[in-house]
Each structure stands twice: as structure tokens, then as C-alpha cells.
């Protein structure tokens, strides 16, 4: 019931393994801080699109989601940077 796979977030191609959608939890801690703004936003859109309804995206302490990309997401644990996709 748990799948671990590698994928280059900077690539413009979807992952080869499995169907990437309806995830209940995505952990992406301390990755986005190394990307330029354009790539950062593209990856955030991609990750939030992969979440199931009520699924959670966990970011690192220094990472944020720009307000314009928060559509459909809500911050549920501010100190921990846990966002939930509204159902």
C-alpha cells in the first residue's frame, strides 16, 4: 500500500512508474528552496494536483506556497508547514 519511487521534479515529463494522482501524503521537505521561482511554482502546481481530496503536502520550514497557488489548499499546521487539499 506504500510506494517509493524516484522522479526528477525538474523534468517536464511525467514519471514512468504508476499513475501519479490521488496521493494522501506527499513529503517534499527542503527541496523547493534550491529551485528558481519558475521551477518552484511549476513543481508546487504539480504536487498539489497529485493530492487526493483531503490529502496533505508537507514542506520544509523555510518553504512556502505563494498565495496565488493556494487555491484548493489550506494550511492546517502552520509551524510544521502541512497543507491539506480541500475536499
C-alpha positions in Angstrom: 0.0 0.0 0.0 3.1 2.3 0.1 5.1 3.1 -3.0 8.5 4.8 -3.0 9.8 6.0 -6.4 12.4 8.4 -7.7 11.4 11.2 -10.0 13.3 14.3 -11.2 10.9 17.1 -10.2 12.7 19.5 -12.6 11.8 17.4 -15.6 8.8 18.3 -17.7 7.9 14.7 -18.3 5.6 12.7 -16.0 7.0 9.8 -14.0 7.2 6.5 -15.8 6.2 4.5 -12.7 2.5 4.1 -12.0 -0.3 6.6 -12.1 0.6 9.8 -10.2 -2.6 11.0 -8.7 -4.7 10.7 -5.6 -1.9 10.7 -3.1 -2.8 11.0 0.6 0.6 12.3 1.7 3.4 14.0 -0.2 6.6 14.8 1.7 8.7 17.4 -0.1 10.9 18.9 2.7 13.8 21.2 1.9 13.8 20.6 -1.8 12.0 23.7 -3.2 14.4 26.1 -1.6 17.0 25.1 -4.2 14.8 25.9 -7.2 14.3 29.2 -9.0 10.9 30.7 -8.7 9.5 29.4 -12.0 10.5 25.8 -11.4 9.4 26.1 -7.7 5.9 27.2 -8.8 5.6 24.5 -11.5 6.6 21.8 -9.0 4.1 23.1 -6.4 1.3 23.0 -9.0 2.3 19.5 -10.0 2.4 18.3 -6.4 -0.9 19.8 -5.4 -2.5 18.4 -8.5 -1.4 14.9 -7.4 -3.0 15.1 -4.0 -6.3 13.4 -3.3 -9.1 15.3 -1.7 -8.0 16.0 2.0 -4.5 14.8 1.1 -1.6 16.5 2.8 1.5 18.2 1.4 4.4 18.7 3.9 7.0 21.2 3.1 10.2 22.2 4.9 10.4 25.0 7.4 11.9 27.6 5.0 9.5 26.8 2.2 6.2 28.5 1.4 3.4 28.3 -1.2 2.7 31.7 -2.8 -0.9 32.9 -2.1 -1.8 32.7 -5.8 -1.1 28.9 -5.7 -3.0 28.2 -2.5 -6.2 27.7 -4.5 -7.6 24.4 -3.1 -5.0 24.2 -0.3 -5.3 25.2 3.3 -2.5 25.5 5.9 -3.5 23.1 8.7 -0.3 23.1 10.8 1.5 26.4 10.4 4.5 25.6 12.5 5.0 22.3 10.6 4.1 23.6 7.0 1.4 21.0 6.5 -1.1 21.9 3.8 -4.3 20.0 3.1 -6.2 19.9 -0.2 -9.8 20.8 0.4 -12.3 18.1 -0.3 
